[in-house]
Amino acid sequence: MFCVAFLVLLAVAVLGVVWELIYHYLMQFRWEKDWPTLFGLLTLVP
């Protein structure tokens, strides 16, 4: 039981770091360095 909880926590942490790196990479191409409002609302869905 503890092993499963640890694996889930580890997976969430890894995915969070990967998502942050992808987000930072994509923001380098935007002039304002931020998402348009629609993209911000779409990220709430996942």
Secondary structure, DSSP 4 states (H G I P E B T S, - for coil): -HHHHHHHHHHHHHHHHHHHHHHHHHHTTSSSSS--HHHHHHTT--
